[in-house]
Amino acid sequence: MKRSNFLNQAGFEATAVIVALLVVGVLGFGSYKFIAMHNQAKTSTASTADASATHAVPTTIKTQADLTQTAQALDADGSSLDSSLNDTSLDADLNAVL
């Protein structure tokens, strides 16, 4: 009788080891995906910052000249965005909601 009890415990130990390995594997994979996504977000943020750095813009607006320079930089950056927008579908969606 002792022998069968011993075999049951050994089987349970193997199951526990397999479950522990699966948990470690899932946690490792999740961590890898999280880090990869975090690094991709840093890269896209850096490329956005590089695109906006093409125009010299004052950090604080103190004079009318600073305001004009900032407005010109925003207009230059937004021109390509404005041409790619299709507001017809947005208007249709808003009208459907209202």
N, C-alpha and C positions, 0 to 999 in steps of 0.2 A: 504494500500500500504506500509505503514511503516513496517507492520508485515512481509511481504514476504522479504523485504530488510534485516530485522533483522535475519530471518532464513537463508538466503544465507550467511551472514557473519559468523554465528555460524558454518555452514558446512565447510566453508573455514578454520576456526580456528581449527577444528578437523583434517582436512587434513594437515595443517601446523604442528600440534603437532605430527601426525603419521610420516610425512616426517622427522621431526627433530629427533624423536626417532630412525628411521631407519639409519639416518646419524651417530648418536652417536654410534649405534650398530656396523655399518660397521667400523668406525674408531677404536672402542675398539677391535674388532676382528683382524683388521690389526695390531694394536699395539701389541696384544698378540702374533701373529704369528711372528712378527719381533723380539720381545724379546726372544721368544723360539728359533728362528734360531740363534740369536746372542749368546745365552748361549751355544747352541750346537757347534758353531764354536769355542768358548773358550775352551770347553771340548776336542774337537779333537786336537786343538793346544797344549793343555797341555799334552795330551797323546803322541803326536809326540815329544814334548820336553823331556818327560820322557824316551822315547825309545832312543833318541840320547844321553841322559846323562849316559848311561851305560858304555861308554868309556871316559876315562879322556883325554881331548884334551886341549892343551894350548890356551889361548885366543889370544895371539899374537905369531907369529912365528919369533923367533930371531936367532935360531941356526939350524943346520942340524938335530939335535936330535928332535927338536920340529916338524920339517917338516916330519921326519920319523914317529914319533908318530901320527901325524895327518893323514898321508897316511894310516897307519895301521888301525886306527879307521874307516876311510872311506871305506877301503876295507872290513872290518868285517861287517859293516852295509849294504853295497851294495851287498853282496854275495847272500842273500835271494831274493833281488829284481832282480838281474841279472838272476837268475835261473827261475823266474816266467815270464819273458818277452818272447813274441813270435814275433820275428822280421819279420817273413815271411809275415804276413798280412800288416805290415808297409811298407815293400818293395813293395808289390803288389799295395798298395795305392799310393805310391810315383811314381811308374812306370806308373800307370794309369794317374796321373796328368801330368807327363812329356810326 
